[in-house]
């Protein structure tokens, strides 16, 4: 879609195009009435649109890769207002969703699929098993008007070309979730890292901090290959942003280890980390992670 067509499409859905400053990666582009943000990153002939929810949607991101076969959507948002904004934005692109992918099991990345009209997704085997066995129960427990998507394809480590774009998938194990499917677009030097990477947003931490840090350092070592990193929470990032998250996780680690079994310390630890990292947003995400990780 040309820029002129994109402007016309966004105007047609009731919003005016805002082109703001470039962030670490990508250009900020969104209808003026959106609460969330949209970033467009274009490299090597590949265009990726990133929708980032506002704070009410935990700054969760969804990514849309344009291909000749249609759009490839990665993750489906958390809360209804964010999912509906994403739906409007996808409609503005004027192309069908050829495939939807779910990066990991956490509901903030899949509760919104139903509102998008996406019923079927591809996911890694651990995530697929969780959705099949526990997805409906999670929806019932949270009392959310949605439903778990059906898994129609398992994502393994490897490469696939969709509409002229190469997708290289790799599972990151035991980081923020038991399994997070990361997607490299090698011709563009773009990595869709999802919740392996938080960009200046407090993380839903786990006890697997050592493995998480090792995974991040592995990504950092590939900076020349993958100069664009699309985070699961926060704006598009670059390898230079990884060091901040590593420092953050290493600051949380001893506080977590010293308080195992003391779930009531989750808020106090969050407050201490928030003081040490004042530029990080969404402290409740850290409290959520700690409330689980501190259980004996």
PLY file of the C-alpha trace (Angstrom):
ply
format ascii 1.0
element vertex 296
property float x
property float y
property float z
element edge 295
property int vertex1
property int vertex2
end_header
0.00 0.00 0.00
1.37 3.40 -0.97
1.63 6.23 1.54
-1.14 8.10 -0.29
-3.42 5.06 -0.09
-2.53 4.63 3.57
-3.52 8.23 4.33
-6.80 7.76 2.49
-7.55 4.54 4.32
-6.88 6.01 7.74
-9.01 9.05 6.94
-11.80 6.74 5.82
-11.93 5.06 9.24
-12.25 8.37 10.99
-8.68 9.19 11.98
-6.05 11.50 10.65
-2.51 10.27 10.08
0.05 11.44 12.60
3.65 11.06 11.60
5.82 11.72 14.60
9.50 11.41 15.39
11.44 8.23 14.79
11.88 6.11 17.89
14.74 3.63 18.45
13.32 1.96 15.36
10.31 2.77 13.22
8.22 5.87 12.67
5.22 6.69 14.83
2.10 6.60 12.67
-1.44 6.41 14.05
-4.90 7.92 13.67
-5.21 10.93 15.96
-8.00 9.36 18.01
-6.06 6.19 18.89
-5.06 5.67 22.52
-2.47 3.14 21.44
0.48 3.84 19.16
1.43 2.50 15.76
4.97 2.25 14.39
5.95 1.34 10.86
9.37 -0.18 10.22
10.43 -0.73 6.62
13.72 -2.37 5.70
14.94 -4.56 2.87
11.64 -4.32 1.06
9.70 -5.61 4.08
7.17 -3.46 5.92
6.13 -4.25 9.49
3.42 -2.41 11.41
3.57 -2.51 15.21
0.51 -1.66 17.29
1.32 -0.92 20.95
-1.53 -0.64 23.43
-1.68 2.15 25.97
-1.21 1.52 29.69
-4.72 0.10 30.08
-3.67 -2.66 27.70
-0.27 -3.20 29.39
1.63 -1.72 26.42
1.32 -5.09 24.69
2.39 -5.16 21.06
0.99 -6.86 17.98
2.94 -6.92 14.72
1.66 -7.06 11.16
4.04 -8.18 8.42
3.01 -7.33 4.87
3.55 -10.12 2.35
2.40 -10.74 -1.21
0.06 -13.42 0.17
-1.55 -11.11 2.71
-0.84 -10.00 6.25
0.89 -12.10 8.89
-0.29 -11.08 12.35
1.76 -11.84 15.45
-0.24 -11.71 18.71
-3.71 -10.39 19.29
-3.75 -7.90 22.18
-5.20 -8.10 25.70
-8.11 -5.75 26.40
-11.08 -4.99 24.18
-10.37 -1.29 23.42
-6.84 -2.11 22.23
-8.02 -5.07 20.16
-10.66 -2.89 18.50
-8.08 -0.22 17.64
-5.86 -2.91 16.18
-8.81 -4.22 14.18
-9.41 -0.73 12.74
-5.78 -0.39 11.81
-5.65 -3.79 10.12
-8.80 -2.88 8.15
-7.08 0.32 6.99
-4.39 -1.76 5.29
-7.00 -3.24 2.98
-5.54 -6.74 2.91
-6.62 -10.05 4.47
-4.84 -11.79 7.32
-3.08 -14.75 5.70
-1.84 -16.16 8.99
-2.06 -15.37 12.68
0.66 -16.45 15.09
0.70 -16.58 18.88
4.12 -16.08 20.43
3.41 -17.54 23.85
0.76 -18.63 26.33
0.16 -15.46 28.35
-3.40 -14.16 27.85
-2.37 -10.54 27.35
-1.23 -11.69 23.90
-4.30 -13.70 22.87
-7.46 -12.53 24.64
-8.06 -10.03 21.83
-7.92 -12.48 18.92
-11.67 -13.14 19.08
-12.47 -9.42 18.74
-10.20 -9.32 15.70
-12.25 -12.11 14.16
-9.21 -14.41 14.33
-10.27 -17.90 15.38
-7.27 -19.93 14.25
-3.60 -19.38 15.04
-0.21 -21.04 14.72
1.86 -21.49 17.90
4.77 -23.39 19.36
4.07 -26.85 20.83
4.20 -25.81 24.51
1.89 -22.87 23.88
-0.43 -24.99 21.73
-0.77 -27.59 24.48
-1.53 -24.90 27.06
-4.18 -23.24 24.90
-5.83 -26.58 24.11
-5.85 -27.78 27.71
-6.17 -24.57 29.71
-7.29 -21.79 27.37
-11.03 -22.07 28.10
-10.37 -22.28 31.85
-8.23 -19.12 31.77
-11.03 -17.26 30.01
-13.54 -18.47 32.61
-11.24 -17.59 35.52
-10.66 -14.07 34.22
-14.36 -13.64 33.36
-13.53 -12.10 29.99
-15.86 -12.12 27.01
-13.55 -13.91 24.62
-12.55 -17.41 23.66
-9.30 -19.25 23.18
-8.19 -19.52 19.57
-7.93 -22.88 17.85
-4.40 -24.01 17.08
-4.21 -25.00 13.42
-0.45 -25.26 13.01
2.59 -25.92 15.17
5.57 -23.62 14.80
8.94 -25.36 14.86
12.43 -23.91 14.62
13.16 -23.32 10.96
12.38 -21.18 7.93
9.28 -20.64 5.83
8.61 -18.20 3.02
5.18 -16.57 3.02
4.35 -14.29 0.12
7.98 -13.60 -0.68
9.02 -12.87 2.92
11.25 -15.30 4.82
10.18 -16.06 8.39
12.80 -17.75 10.57
11.27 -19.03 13.79
13.11 -20.02 16.95
11.73 -20.91 20.36
13.22 -19.10 23.34
12.73 -21.43 26.30
12.41 -20.58 30.00
12.59 -16.80 29.85
9.47 -14.72 30.55
7.39 -17.76 29.61
8.16 -21.47 29.20
8.22 -20.93 25.42
8.28 -17.77 23.32
8.39 -18.12 19.55
10.67 -15.42 18.13
10.46 -14.52 14.46
13.37 -13.25 12.40
12.80 -11.52 9.08
16.37 -11.97 7.80
16.05 -9.95 4.59
14.99 -6.97 6.71
17.20 -7.50 9.77
14.11 -7.47 12.00
13.52 -9.69 15.03
10.04 -10.00 16.49
11.18 -10.93 19.99
7.91 -10.45 21.87
8.25 -10.96 25.63
11.89 -11.94 25.49
12.30 -8.15 25.15
10.65 -5.41 27.21
11.55 -1.88 26.13
11.52 0.42 29.18
8.51 -1.44 30.58
8.58 -3.38 33.85
8.82 -7.12 33.18
6.66 -10.01 34.31
9.64 -11.72 35.90
10.11 -15.42 36.54
12.72 -17.44 38.42
14.42 -18.15 35.08
16.35 -14.88 35.09
19.73 -16.48 34.32
18.35 -18.19 31.22
16.51 -15.02 30.21
19.69 -12.94 30.49
21.66 -15.54 28.51
19.04 -15.40 25.76
19.19 -11.60 25.67
22.98 -11.60 25.48
22.74 -14.04 22.60
20.51 -11.58 20.77
22.88 -8.73 21.62
25.74 -10.64 20.00
23.77 -10.72 16.73
23.30 -6.96 16.54
24.81 -6.72 13.08
22.41 -9.32 11.77
19.30 -8.10 13.58
19.51 -4.33 14.13
15.76 -4.01 14.78
14.12 -5.72 17.75
10.36 -5.56 18.15
9.50 -5.91 21.83
6.46 -7.61 23.34
5.85 -4.59 25.59
7.00 -1.12 24.58
8.19 0.65 21.47
10.37 -0.92 18.75
13.90 -1.32 20.04
17.49 -1.86 18.96
20.23 -4.17 20.31
21.54 -1.19 22.31
18.36 -1.38 24.42
19.14 -4.91 25.58
21.76 -3.82 28.12
19.15 -1.86 30.09
16.85 -4.88 30.38
19.76 -7.13 31.40
20.72 -4.64 34.15
17.08 -4.50 35.24
16.71 -8.29 35.46
20.00 -8.64 37.30
18.77 -6.06 39.83
15.55 -8.02 40.40
17.28 -11.40 40.73
18.80 -11.10 44.25
15.66 -9.46 45.65
13.55 -12.28 44.27
15.93 -14.98 45.54
16.03 -13.49 49.03
12.24 -13.47 49.37
11.08 -16.85 48.09
7.97 -17.82 50.03
7.23 -14.19 50.91
4.60 -13.26 48.36
3.64 -10.25 50.46
6.98 -8.68 49.50
6.05 -8.35 45.81
4.90 -4.75 46.12
7.89 -3.70 48.25
10.34 -5.18 45.73
8.46 -3.49 42.91
8.71 -0.14 44.66
12.47 -0.58 45.16
13.03 -1.52 41.50
10.78 1.32 40.31
12.93 3.80 42.26
16.09 2.35 40.72
14.63 2.41 37.19
12.48 5.55 37.07
12.20 5.49 33.27
10.50 2.07 33.30
6.70 2.07 32.96
3.92 -0.24 34.19
5.15 -1.33 37.66
2.10 -3.60 38.13
3.60 -5.98 35.57
6.59 -6.55 37.84
4.30 -7.04 40.84
2.34 -9.64 38.85
5.48 -11.56 37.98
6.84 -11.41 41.52
3.54 -12.56 43.04
3.98 -15.79 41.10
7.76 -16.16 41.25
7.88 -15.68 45.04
5.62 -18.63 45.76
7.46 -21.33 47.71
0 1
1 2
2 3
3 4
4 5
5 6
6 7
7 8
8 9
9 10
10 11
11 12
12 13
13 14
14 15
15 16
16 17
17 18
18 19
19 20
20 21
21 22
22 23
23 24
24 25
25 26
26 27
27 28
28 29
29 30
30 31
31 32
32 33
33 34
34 35
35 36
36 37
37 38
38 39
39 40
40 41
41 42
42 43
43 44
44 45
45 46
46 47
47 48
48 49
49 50
50 51
51 52
52 53
53 54
54 55
55 56
56 57
57 58
58 59
59 60
60 61
61 62
62 63
63 64
64 65
65 66
66 67
67 68
68 69
69 70
70 71
71 72
72 73
73 74
74 75
75 76
76 77
77 78
78 79
79 80
80 81
81 82
82 83
83 84
84 85
85 86
86 87
87 88
88 89
89 90
90 91
91 92
92 93
93 94
94 95
95 96
96 97
97 98
98 99
99 100
100 101
101 102
102 103
103 104
104 105
105 106
106 107
107 108
108 109
109 110
110 111
111 112
112 113
113 114
114 115
115 116
116 117
117 118
118 119
119 120
120 121
121 122
122 123
123 124
124 125
125 126
126 127
127 128
128 129
129 130
130 131
131 132
132 133
133 134
134 135
135 136
136 137
137 138
138 139
139 140
140 141
141 142
142 143
143 144
144 145
145 146
146 147
147 148
148 149
149 150
150 151
151 152
152 153
153 154
154 155
155 156
156 157
157 158
158 159
159 160
160 161
161 162
162 163
163 164
164 165
165 166
166 167
167 168
168 169
169 170
170 171
171 172
172 173
173 174
174 175
175 176
176 177
177 178
178 179
179 180
180 181
181 182
182 183
183 184
184 185
185 186
186 187
187 188
188 189
189 190
190 191
191 192
192 193
193 194
194 195
195 196
196 197
197 198
198 199
199 200
200 201
201 202
202 203
203 204
204 205
205 206
206 207
207 208
208 209
209 210
210 211
211 212
212 213
213 214
214 215
215 216
216 217
217 218
218 219
219 220
220 221
221 222
222 223
223 224
224 225
225 226
226 227
227 228
228 229
229 230
230 231
231 232
232 233
233 234
234 235
235 236
236 237
237 238
238 239
239 240
240 241
241 242
242 243
243 244
244 245
245 246
246 247
247 248
248 249
249 250
250 251
251 252
252 253
253 254
254 255
255 256
256 257
257 258
258 259
259 260
260 261
261 262
262 263
263 264
264 265
265 266
266 267
267 268
268 269
269 270
270 271
271 272
272 273
273 274
274 275
275 276
276 277
277 278
278 279
279 280
280 281
281 282
282 283
283 284
284 285
285 286
286 287
287 288
288 289
289 290
290 291
291 292
292 293
293 294
294 295
